[in-house]
Amino acid sequence: MVPPTAKLLYCYLLDRAGGRNGTVLLSSRRLAAEVGFSSSAVRRNLHRLQQNGLIRLSPRYSEEGIRLTNQITFI
């Protein structure tokens, strides 16, 4: 079961991506500011969405090996 906060985040991400064929490149801190959740609540709900097979979180790195924001892809 997906909690209401995860559903809200999913709908927001869908809107940001322009539909299920898009992707989102936002940090959890920025997502938190935009949806009004804490950063930890955003991370927790992103993982819930991933566990329920709704999104895929893919880590990204710069050429220098610096960690960038995750790519969020709709499944």
Secondary structure, 3 states (H helix, E strand, C coil): CCCHHHHHHHHHHHHHHCCCCCEECCCHHHHHHHHCCCHHHHHHHHHHHHHCCCEEEEEEECCCCCEEEEEEEEC
